[in-house]
């Protein structure tokens, strides 16, 4: 393929709106692109315009199978008017291309599809198999990956390359991800007499102040560094002249092998217990959902069929708990 053709593939993918959904349109585009170069693929639609795609090349003389994978969805564009470039325009400025998903990760998706095409066109089909797996819903809930796991699509892989943006580095470890919700309970009253109530929003503010330094003294992981943490969603109050009796926030924490999910959960609970015992506010860790940290392991089989020297996850990739 000419360079201009490759760039156009990425531009076309960026122009497809696949914010937390509509992966079926991306999958159909990839299917047509591959078909134009003599490569068969399967689009697996599973409702609400969600879809995975699988394509393979290779002679099959060897039983070795290399997986290439990437996700077709992107995160949201909350304020498109504030962008300097159209988030769905795929505009080029100098040596850069701009748009939602240009880095994460329609560029990786395009590159993987192009690899299959160029190997086919060069007549350099591998003696084993290269399997391209394009997934749905990576940014939120991973429904596509769960579906692929149930189908056993990756069970026979010898290795898997994930095309996420890494600055050109080969990455062999990844932090986990824990999403949690804290609810603050207060006492409602009219805003003209706030002293008669307990403002639940102020309870969240107490937690936010604690959260800023909650992991300052944790041990840095050899490979993953510090525990990263952020509060990303806040919801409280329903009427401007009423003191709210409940409010909630959501946050995301990235556990490491050195400071794992259990330690993170304990730290959260300790913070809430401190606030509940030293202030008039009552906070509750309602639930959390966590994805375990991944690491490089030698000669160990995973539920995804990944073996020696490849990134893997613990068997229970996600856990959900309620904490009272």
N, C-alpha and C positions, 0 to 999 in steps of 0.2 A: 504494500500500500504506500502511496505517496504521503508525505508529511501532511499535506493539506487535507487529504482524506481522513487521516487519523484525527486531526484537529476537529474536523467537522463531526466526527463521531461523538467526541466529547461535547461539542456545542449542542448537537441534537439531544443528547441525554440531559444536559442542563436545562434545555427548553421544556422538557417534560416535567410538569408539576407532579412531584411524587413526595410531597410533604406528609410524612407519617401515613402513607397510603398511595393508592393508584399505581402500585408497582406493575399491574398488568400491562399498562401502556409501555413501560420501560421494557418489560419482558418481550412484548410483541415486537418492539423496535429491534431488540437484540436478536430475536428469532429471525426476523426478515434480513437483518444484516448478515448473520451467519449463513442463512440459506443462499444469499446472493453469491457466497463464496463456497458453496457446495458442502456446507456443514449442517447436519441435522440437529435439531434441538427439540426439547419438550417443554411446553409452558404448562405448569400445574396451577390452575386457578382454584382458589378456595373461598370465594365469596367476597362481597364488598370491595371488588376490584383489587384484591390481593392476589399475588401470584409469585411463584418461584420459577426459575428456569434452569434446566440442566442440558449441557451439551458435552459431547465427547469427541476426541480425535485420537488416532493411534492405530497401529497394526494389530495389537493384541497378541503379538508373539510372546511378549513377556507378561507375567501376571502383575507386574508393578503398576500401581495407579497413583498418579500425582493429582491432588485436588487444587484447584484455584477457586477462591471464593470472594465474593463481595456483596454488599447490600445495595438495593435499588432505591431505597427511601432516603429522605433527608430530614433534617430537623426543620422546624417552622421558620417563617420569615415574618416576625411580629410587626415590623415597621418598614415595609418596602420603600416608602417614600424617603426614608433617611439613607438609603443606599446611594452611592455615587454611580453605580451601574445597575441596570435592570437585573434583579436576582435570578430571573429566568431568561436572560438574554444571551448568555454565553458570549459576552462581548470581549474582544481582545484589545488590550492596551499594552503596547511594547511587547515584552516577553511573557506577559501574564494574561490569563483568561479568567474572567470574573463571572460569578454566579453561585447560587445555592447548590452545594454539592460539588463544586469545582475541585475541592480537595477531598471532602468527606462525603461520599467517596466515588463519585461518578468518573473521576479520572482513573482510579484503580480499576473500576468496572470496565471502562473502555479499554484500558491497557490489556486486561486479561482476555477480552474478546478478540482484540487485535493480535495477541499472541497466537491464538488458535488459527486465525485467518492466515497469518504470515507463515506459520509452520506448514499449513496445508498448501499454500501457494508455492512455497519453496520446495515442495516435495520432500520435506524432512519430517515426516510423521514419526513420532517416537515408537519404539518397539513395544512399549507398554501402552498405557492409556493416560491422557490428560483429560480430567473431568472438570468442566467449568460449572460452578454452582452459584447462581445469582439468587439472593434471598430477599424475602419481604419482611419488613417490620423490625429491622435491627435497632432502630432508634427508640422504639417504644414497644416493649412486651415480647419481642422476638417470636411472633407467631410462625413466621416462615421457618426459622431454625428448628422450632419444636416439631413442626410438621415433617421436615426433612429427617429429623432424628427418628421419629416414629416409622418413617418409610425405610430407614436403614440406608439412606443414600450415601452416607460417609463411612459406613461400617467397614468397607474393604479398602479404604485409603491407606497407602503407605506413608504419605506425607501430605500436609495441607499448607498452602500459602495463602495468607489473608492479605488482601490488597489495600488495607487501611493506610492513610498517610503517616509516614514515620520520618520524614525529613531525609529519606534515602538510606536510613539505617536498617539493619536487620534486627528485629526485635524478638526476643525469646521469652519475655515475661510481661505480664499485664496486671495492673491493679484490679481488685474486685470492684464491685459497685453496690452500694447499699442505699436504697431510697427509703425514707422514713417520713412519718407524719406525727407532729406534736399538736395536740389540742389543748387549749387553755380554757378553763372554766372560771367564770366570775359571777357577778350578780347584776342583773339588769335594773335600770331605773331611768328616769327622765334626765336628759343632759343638763337641765336647769338646776339639778341637785345631785351632781356627780358624787358627792360625799356619801350619798346613801347607797351607792352601788360599788361594785368591783369591776373595773374595766378589764375584760379578758385580753384585750390587745396589749395592755401594759404587761401582762404576764408573758406574752410572746417576746416583748422587748427585753425582759429579764433573761429569757433563754437565749435570745440573739446575742446579748452581751457575753453570756457564758460560752456560747458556741465559738465565738471568735478565737478563744484561747484554749479550747477544749482539748486540742491535740498537740499543744506546743511542746510538751515534754515526752512525746512518744519517740521510740527508737526509730531512726531512719532505716529503711530496708536497703540492703546491699545493692539491689538492682532497681527497685521501684521508688526509692527515696522516701519523701515525707507522705504522711497520710493527708490527702487533699480533701477538703470539705467545703460545702457551700449551702446556703439557704437560698432556695430558688423560687418558691411560691408562697404567697401569704394571702389569707382570706379571713376577713373579720368584719363584723358589723353589717346591718341590713337597713338601718334608718339613721339619718344624720343627727337626729335629736334624741337618740336613745343610746345609753351606755350598753355596749354589747356584753352578753353573758357567756359568749363562746367565740373563739377565734382559733384558727389553725394555720400551721405552716408546713411546708414540705422541704426537705433537704436531701442532699446527695453526698455520700462519703465514699472515698476510694480506699478500702482496706488494703493492706499489704500482707505478705507472708510473715513479716516481723510483728505487725499489729493487726491481727486478723479480725474476722467478723464478730467473734465472741467478745473480744476485748473492746471493739468499737461499741457494741451494744451495751456492755457494762458501763462504759464511759458515759453514754447517753443517759442511761438510767440513773447513774450517780448524779448527773447534773440536774435532772428533774427532781430527784429526791431532795437535793440541797435547796432548790427553789421552793419546793412545797413545804419545807420545814422552816424556812427563814423569811418567807413572804406570805401575804394573804392570798396568793394565787395558787391554783391547783392545776398542774400540768400533767398530761398523760401521753405516753408514747403509745399511740393507738395501734400502729402496725408498722412493719418494715419488710421490705423485700430486698434480698441481697443476691448478688452474683459473686461467686467465689473467685479469688485471685487465681490466675493461671501462672504456670511456671514451666520451665524446660525440664523434662524428665526423660531419663534414658531407659529404654527397654520396658516400658510400661504401657499396657493396653488401656484405652479409654472407651467409653460408650460410643464415641464417634469414630472408632477404628484408628485413631492416631497413635503411632508408636514411636520408637526410638528417635530422640533428638528433635522432637516437634512440640510446639506449644499444646498443652492440654488443659482441661478443666477437671475439677473433682466430679465424681459421678452425679451428685445432686447439684446441678448447675445453679438452680435457683431454690431458695427457701423462703417461705413466708411465715411470719410469726405475729401473733397478737400479744401485746404486753400490757398488763393491767397494773 
